[in-house]
Amino acid sequence: MSDYKVTDPYTGEVVKEYPTATDEEIRAALERAHAAFAVWSRTPIAERAAVLSKAAQLFAERSRELAEIIRTEMGKPLGQGIFEAEFSGEIIQYYADHGEAFLADEILENRGGVDARVRKSAQGAILGIMPWNFPYYQVARFAFPNLMLGNTVILKHAPQCPWSATTIAEILEEAGLPAGAYENVFATNEQISEIVIPDARVRGISLTGSERAGAAVAEVAGRNLKKVVLELGGSDPFIVLSADDLDAVVDNALETRMENSGQSCNASKRFIVVDELYDAFTAKLAEKVAALPIGGPEDEDATVGPLSSQAAADRIREQVSSAIAEGAQVLAGDVASSGDARVQPALLGGVTDDMEAYREELFGPVGTVYRAKDVDDAVRIANDTPFGLGSRLWCSDPELAREVADRIDAGMVAINGAGAEDYDMPFGGTKRSGFGRELGPHGMEEFMNRKLVVMP
């Protein structure tokens, strides 16, 4: 039986199955990607940009079809799926529009008075190991800056996303990408670690996924002297120090926790509120969480759908049950209300630092709320986590907000509702949330050869 199959989380039905690649097929894909690099890396930048622009257009034109695919694969509400497909197209177009500028030589002033410049060029085939929670967006932010740079891509998608994976490959073929420049492989974890990563033709690895997967891939990559970019888990703090409009802050808290049914690495997961605002904030948020429905497959405007799989639902129920057994209080919701992949949104209070839930990432529609004595206590709680991906901060005093932002140990800080996740801004974390950056100019630099060329 293949590992790669589409199981509709709305029904539990297996819709499609795809054969797992043989070792010979994996090696053939590596050879095609390596051969294509010799052609694609020397294709003029304008021609590479034209291919990306066509791919971006196809993502926009087929956004509803693409959304219906991932609704079936991992339960994403239809409206969110359409947005993801369209936003992925915007990412692709961003690199098509700015690739030439990002790849321009960097001229270096130097004491010898020579012509010294850094030439920015591709390195070869880059392996991407991508997750199920954003099947298009995660691929777009990894693959397309590398394709614009001139690298070729080998893509191993999540086993539950083979339909979207093949569709992306079809779009790139239609856009005119040369054969071999983007190889979609339905590989096993063993094939990745034993065949793909050790192969000298693979020049780097980018993984978005769990800590366990990141550690396993980094270990193999390290033994083979390969650079890795890791975008792993997160338990992002949402810090409320003061607010001119508390209702707006609560609305933002709900949105940033529940988007994608709470299955986002950089979702706000821990709400840390100063003492004087805690009771009002918690009461308002609990009321909204309790009233949030789970949408059906045809509900285009749903915020929450089923979780991506029965296993994901079982995992979040287990985590919440453990927290309750250790003394946490349910402030809203009931995650045990259904035994299938639908998980009722919930809010927990009373989580203390001796509970597992204090350190774990809750990957589903469940938030936790903490009372902070003051600003220093809020920063302490925010940083008391093994993760360091993103964070959100609400503070009416701009000077204090920037001071606190400097003290937060994370890769990203969004203040007073500002967006920190656009295609032209770097995305990445610290600590056990991984290392490296995607998106923005930085997203093209991770697997770039910065070659110094000096001439009299």
Secondary structure as UniProt FT lines:
FT   STRAND          4..7
FT   TURN            9..11
FT   STRAND          14..18
FT   HELIX           23..40
FT   TURN            41..42
FT   HELIX           45..61
FT   HELIX           63..74
FT   HELIX           78..102
FT   STRAND          106..108
FT   TURN            111..112
FT   STRAND          115..121
FT   STRAND          125..129
FT   TURN            135..136
FT   HELIX           137..149
FT   STRAND          152..156
FT   TURN            159..160
FT   HELIX           162..175
FT   TURN            179..180
FT   STRAND          182..184
FT   HELIX           189..191
FT   HELIX           192..196
FT   TURN            197..198
FT   TURN            200..201
FT   STRAND          202..208
FT   HELIX           211..223
FT   TURN            224..225
FT   STRAND          227..231
FT   STRAND          236..240
FT   HELIX           246..258
FT   HELIX           259..262
FT   TURN            265..266
FT   STRAND          268..274
FT   HELIX           275..290
FT   TURN            297..298
FT   TURN            300..301
FT   HELIX           310..325
FT   TURN            326..327
FT   STRAND          329..332
FT   TURN            335..336
FT   STRAND          346..349
FT   TURN            353..354
FT   HELIX           356..359
FT   STRAND          366..372
FT   HELIX           375..383
FT   STRAND          387..388
FT   STRAND          392..394
FT   HELIX           398..407
FT   STRAND          414..415
FT   TURN            416..417
FT   TURN            423..424
FT   STRAND          430..431
FT   TURN            432..433
FT   STRAND          434..435
FT   HELIX           441..444
FT   TURN            445..447
FT   STRAND          449..455
//
